Every structure is written in structure tokens, then in C-alpha cells.
């Protein structure tokens, strides 16, 4: 493998690969293929086409589509202009969709043809969009739009500190927050995000995780940095992913729910995916029985667990393959590993804000050049996230062992991770509290062998009123993306509270998590 090229701006990696290996493969998507030089030219044309739309440094565009190389073309092309791209979660429903598009202030919106009907439901509520470009299908506009754009190089006023990605992460206020990631931060992630996974000539990455998550977009951006081509599938689909394995994919990043589904599918599925040289996983807790089954079934596959946040561009700690198979420390199978290069880590008492002793629990803080500069238009939330001296509060409670391995134990913030999707409790509570029978409600995560966690609602009804679980779930489904809808409902007379009136969610979780060291 060639060495990682130097980069000051995010598109520099792709430009370097186009110069050194112009005719080698870069992207595969369905029946289409791009060499490194073709991919680079498509990015330059995307920059020119955006410029022709009147988009300039500091503006934002949005992409509503399943995985597609066009997302990378626009994101990297925008970076040449100092423009930021938001990849919108295509699973959002109702007012969630127009909220994100409006909040990011997108002037140009790209929409996959199969999502056009979904967009029509909110089109008249879009406040800033001046142009909509349909991608793919019978009425594709994107290819002509791209071809019409003159090949354009990086503009002189662009800075490495310009935001290139605004990625939305649900917030504790019940509305998603736009995480601003600069070109410099994403370069640092591209240098660190692969951990110590090995790559050789002929390797190929399977990009299946959705690009509206850092687990998809940031993973796809590793390809140019590493010089590894990417086989991109539109979504996490067993047939599409199997096609990638058959086409020669050697490396993949998967959420634990996908690995659990492979284990459940039986030996034939496990044998097929056992062809992978390396598997990275993260974005949700891995059930230990699933991990042990995968390690046994894939003895020659490198395993890498990653822990991170959107606010770090993705990966911030890595548990490498050696730690997965260390007979002297089997307890580290549930560890999040060690910090990536240039990342400092602290475990802090959330009350005193002092560091705690080794082995004691506290909030996990990091300081890293990968970190976000803050939330778009949310200075108060940014101040709560980042300290004056640059430490990012994760909101996760954890501890480190004597060798510096991080163990995540619980959350200060009410977030549930189900199948790799982040669900913040207040967002779901805000919706279900509107049901006429509900007096009070708490949303918690409960353990699940396939999804890591599932969403559970604990509900107390108003006097003389009630609703069935099916009714409450249907009510939520009309107003929320499917992965945020409670999978189960518990009914109680009243929610447990402390003397100040705060709901004791730990008490609600206790019957489900028991004495487990991990409460997430």
C-alpha cells in the first residue's frame, strides 16, 4: 500500500490518489465504477455546479438520499468552495424532516428519486432551499447538473477551519442539533479512524452504514486517505452486502445489530462474511454472546471495536484485535479501548469537575483536533459541550483500568442506542406526552440481544383514562421515525422521583439491566 498523502484540505486525499494512481478503482456503486481520476473530476465538477448555483463559502447544502457516491461528490466538491454539506437522515418523519433542512439553512437540496414523494409532504415548509436536484431514477437531474458544472479547483479564500459537514445528532432538548465539523477535524479523523487495521493492495471497503451517520460518511472518507477503493451499497441490506463480499470486499464497518443478524442467520451467512479480513464495529453496545460467536466463527478476521460521537467526527477510542483475543484480560471484550492518536482523555467527577482516581467512575472527557467547533446556531448547547480549555464532555459515565482502557458504564444524558441509531429520550417523551391519556412518561433503553438496546416507554395515565400499548405505539409512529418508536410499554401508577422531583430513570432501568456492570 502507498503511504497516506499529506492533506491540508479534506479533498487533498482524493486529489493525491488521482495523481498517483489515476486509473485504479475508487468507487463501485451498482453497475457504475469510478477510477480515482474520474472520482476527482466528478468532485471538481460538483464544485463548479455548486458555484453556478450561487453557493459560496459559508453556505450549506443538503443531501436527502440513501448511500450514493453523489453524496461524496457534493461533500468534497463543496469543501473546495468552503461549503458545508448536511446528509439528512432519510428515515425522519413528519416535522423532523423539514426541521433539519431548515435548521441547516440549505440553499440547494439533493433528493433521491425514491424519496421525492416524502419530500413533497414538507416542500412548502422549506425556508431556504432555492434549488432541488433529483438524484437517480427515470427523471434524474443530477448527472446533467454535474456535467454542466465547470471543473473547479479549491478557491483561494477557503480555510482548513471551514466547516465541511453539518451532521445532525438528536439533542436532549428534543430537537436535533447540527454538529459542525471542519475540514481539519475530518482530516484528523481520516488519519486516526482506521486504528491499526491493516490494508494491502487489492483490498476493498464495504460502505454500508448510512452516510447520514458518521459511521457511514466518515468511514467512506477513509478510502481516499488510505488509498482503498469503496464498494458502496445504498443501505444495510443482506443481499446488497453479500454482493459486496462476493465482489471482493475485504474490510467493513458494521453495527452490532448487523453482526447479530448474521449470527442468527446461521453458518452459511457467517461463512460468507468470514471472508472479510477485518471487521470494525461500534455505534452501539455489542452483546457479549454475539461477539464471542463472531470471534469463534471468524478466527482469521481482525476485529476492531470503536467508540465515538458525531462531535468527534466518529472514532475516538479503539479496541484492537489483540485486545479482543487477549487471554489474560477477557474483561476487555466489553471495553471501548484506548484513545486514538492526539486524543487526550479524562475521567471527571461530574459534580466537582475534578479527575477521579484510576478505576473510579466519572464523566468521560476528550480533547482532540477531531472535535467539533460546536452546534450550528446553538451557542448555549455548545458551551455545555465544550469547556473553555477545549475539553468535550461526552455525557457518558465510564472508568479506565490500570492500562488506560476505557469502560463505558452509563449515561449522564438520556440517549438510547438501538441498532446504531441514536434516540434521545426527551425527543420521544415530547411526542408521547401529547397523547390525551398520558399524565407522565419516561423513555428508557432496555437490553436486546440483537439491537443492543430497544426503546421502552414507562407511562402513568391521567385519572380515569388509559390507552393500550398498541395505541401509544401507533401514536408515536405517526410522529417519529420508526427507530425512535417504543418497542414496548410499561404502565405504572406514578414514576419514581427524587426529592427535587427528577425522574429516577436508573430505578426504571434496574429491573432490566439487573446487576450488570454496564447500564447502556
Order of alpha helices (4+ residues) and beta strands (2+ residues): alpha-beta-beta-alpha-beta-alpha-beta-alpha-beta-alpha-beta-alpha-beta-beta-alpha-beta-alpha-beta-alpha-beta-alpha-alpha-beta-alpha-beta-beta-alpha-beta-beta-beta-beta-alpha-beta-beta-beta-beta-alpha-beta-beta-alpha-beta-alpha
